[in-house]
Amino acid sequence: MQIERLEEVQRKLKYEDVVHCIQDVQTCWNSSYYAWDRLFYLKDVIIQLQADLYTSTSNDKNKLVDVLLPFEEATRKFSGGSYVKFLLANPANDILPSLLTNQCRVT
C-alpha cells in the first residue's frame, strides 16, 4: 500500500525514474550512502506524502492504526528474545484472527 503511494506520487510529480527507498544494511558498506542519496532524491515525494497524510480524514488514520496495532504489539513482544517462544506465539494465533474479524466488522 505504501509502495504504491510512493510510486503514484512520483508519477504525479513527473519523476523521470520511479524508485523505492533503500534500506541501510550493516553488512553493506555503501548502503548508508545509497539510502541517504535516495531519500534526498525522493524529498519532494516524501513532502507530498506527508501533506496527503495530514489532509486525509483522521477517522481513516485511526481505523488503520487500530487494525495494525495488534500486529505491532505481537511483533514487539515476540522480538524480545533470540527466538519466538511457542507458548507466546500459540495464543496469538487464536487472538489475532478474532481481532481482525472484529475490526473488519467495525469498518
Secondary structure, 3 states (H helix, E strand, C coil): CHHHHHHHHHHHCCCCCCCCCCCCCCCCCCHHHHHHHHHHHCHHHHHHHHHHHHHCCHHHHHHHHHHHHHHHHHHHHHCCCCCCCHHHHHHHHHHHHHHHHHHHHHC
